[in-house]
Amino acid sequence: MLASQRKQQILAQLAQDKMVHSAALSVQFNVSEDSIRRDLRELAAAGLLQRVHGGALPVSAAIAPFETRKNVQSQAKKSIAQKAVKLIQPGQVVIVDGGTTTTEMIAQLPRDLPFTLVTHSPGIAVGLIDFPLIEVILLGGVLFKHSVVTTGSAMTETASKINADLFFMGVTGVHPAAGFTTGNFEEAGVKRLLSQRASETIVMASEEKLNAASAFAIGDLSLASTLIVDSELDARLQDALSHQGVAVIF
């Protein structure tokens, strides 16, 4: 079998099983693990999968630039956002992550809902100028332009003094083995910190993020109390979420 044919079969198996293991592929194709690792390395370089220790996972499509991501699954994000705003109660302190789904979420907020919103996204903050009952706290720092959020020591020091009721966390991948992931090392650390500052963490995930992974782990699925989705979950992901005590809102 040609290497190109083997790669196509690896991708097909990955799409079906949501995970492949190098050792098992080596036996299946009767080639060395070095050959399989080379295949996976080349497929990863082409952006077709995410390599992990011992194998590979489906790569998340949600790591494109912000402007590109705004047009991905836009209707699904709107549906998810409508469910998310119903979880916010008057008087709460709510941390809102940056991202295209949270940008859609603030557009769905009712004008008569008084609460305090904390964010490290300048875009989220500016989007709430015309909401007189929402107090907005913007966490400053170094601007990470890819996601249009602030990072760095100034941002994390201020965030560490917040005690919030809810944190709406953006992710690029939700996978039963890899947990919640994102495409930037600094952002992963910021998301972990913000999750620690809230009583409950809520993740909103459109279909392209499910059973997919990016390079940097935020945490296990147990990091979230609730996952909001707009499509049915396969049995493996549903079981993993249930085992970790994560409620799912469809």
N, C-alpha and C positions, 0 to 999 in steps of 0.2 A: 504493500500500500504506500502510495506517495504521501509525503509529509502534508501536502495541501489537503489531501482527502482525509487524513487523520485529524487535522485541525477542524475541518468541517464537522466531522463526527463528534469531536470534543464539544464544539459549540452547541450541536443539537442535543447532546446529552446534558449539557449544562442548562439549557433552556427547559428541559424536561424535569431534571432532578434538583435544580437550584444550587447544586454543589458538585464538584468533581474532586477526586483524590488522585494524586500523582501515582501512588503505589498501585491502586486499582487499575488506572489507565495503562500503566506499564504492563500488567498482566493481560489486560484485555486486548491490547494491540501487539503484544509480544515484542516490545522494544524496551530499551533501558529507561530507567527513570530520568537519566540525563537527557534523553531525547524528548521525553514528555515535558520536563522542565523547560527545555528550549522552546517547545511548541507553546507552552503557556506564557513564557516570556515574550515571544513574538506576538501572540494574540493580545497580551496586555499592552504592549507597545502600540498596537493598532487601536487600542481603546475598546476591545471587544470583551474583555473580562477583567476581573479584579483578582490578582494573585494574593493568596494567603498561605500561611504555613501549611504545607502538606497538600496544597491543591489550589483551587480557584473558585470564585463565586461570580454570579452575574454582576456586571458593572452597572452602577447607577447612571441614568441619563440626566440626573439632576445636578450635575456639576458644571454645566455650561455657564457662560457669563449671564449676569442678571437680566440683561435686556432680552437675551435668547430665551431664558427660562420663563419669562412672563407669558410667553405664548404657548407653553407646554401644558397640556391638560387644564386649560383655563376654565372650562365649564366644571370640571371635577373640583378644582380648587374653590370655585365659588360655592358649590354645594357643601364642601367640607367647612368652609368659613362660616356659612349660615348655621351649621350645627355648633361650631365652636363658640360663637358669641352668646349662645343660649346658656353656656356654663358660667358666664360672668354675672356676679350678683352685685347689687348696689353696695358701695362702701368698701369693696375689696381693693387690695393692692395686687396688681397683675403685671407680671413681667412678660413682655412680648419680644420675641426674637426677630431678627431681620429675615427677609425672604419674600418670595413672591406669594406664598400662601397667606402669610401674616399680613402682607399688604392688602390682599383681598379681604382678609378678616376685618380690618379696621373700616373698610368701606361698608361693611354690613352692620356696624355698630349702631344701635338706636340712639337718637339724639337726646333722649331723656334718661340715659343711664349714667348716674354719677359714680365714678370710681377713680382710682389713681393708677395710671399706666406708667410703667418703668420700661425703658428700652435703650438699647445701644445702637439703634438704627435711626440715623437722621431722617430718612425717608418716612418711617413710621411716625416719628414725632411731628414732622411738618404736615403729614396727612391728617393730623388731629387738631389743627389750628381752629377749625370751625366747629369744634365740639366743646361748647362752653362749660359743660358739667364734668368733663374729664380733665383731671390734673395730670400733666405730663412731666415726667422726670427723664431727662436725656442724659445718659451716661457717656461722658466724653472720653476721648483717648485717641489712639492712632487709627486713622481710617483705613480699613481693609477694603479696597475698591471693588474687588471681585464680588463681594456680597453686600457692599455698602453698609458696613457695620464698623463700630469702633472696637479695638482690641488694646492690649498693652496694660502696663501696671496701673496707670491712672484709672482706667476703666474697671479693672478687677478689684482694686482697692475700694472704690466707691460701691461697687456691686456687693462686696462682702458685708456691707452695713445695711443691706436691705433684707427685710423679712416679709415675704410676699405670700399671698394665698395661692396663686396660680402662676405657672410658667408655661407659656405656649412656645414650645421648642421646635425649631426647624431642623430637619435632617435631610440627608440625601439618600440614605439607605435604611431599610428595616428588614433584618434577616434573622431567622431563628438561631443561627449559629454565631453570626458576627454582631448581632444586636443592632444598636443605633450607630450609624457612621456618618462622617462628613468628609469633604474633600480637602480640608486644610487643618494642619496640626494646631495652630493657635485657636482657630474657631472651635475645635473639639474641646479644648481646655476651658474656653469661655462658656460653652454650653454646659459642661459638667458643673462649673461654679454656679451658674445661674440656676441650675436644677437644685443644687444644694440650698439655695436661698428661698425656695418656695415649698409650701406644704404639699402641693401636687404639681406634677409635670404632665402636660398634655402635648401629645405629638399629633400633628396633622400630616397625613401622607397620601398623596395621589398615587395612582396605580404604578407609575414608572419607578417609584421608590420601594415598592414591596418586593421582598425576596431579592433585593439587590444590595450591593455594598460598595463603599468607597474606602479610601486608603487609611483613614484615621478613625479609630474607635472613640465614640462618646461614652458609651457604657452598655451594659446588658439591657435586655428588654425590661427588666425590673426597675430600671430608672424611671419609667413612666408609670403613671397611674391609669392613664387613658390614652387610647389610640383612636383617632377619628379618620375614617376612610370612606371612599365613595364606591368601592367595589368589593365583591366577595373575596374572602381570604381562602387560600388553599388549606387543606387539613393540617399540614405540618406547621405552618405559621400560626394558624389558629390555636393549635395545641400548645405551641411554645408560649404564646401570649397568655393563654389560660393558666399554664403551669407557673408562670411568673406573676400571676395575679393582676394582669393588665386588662382593664375593661375595654371593650371595643364598641365604638358607636359607628353604625353603618349609615 
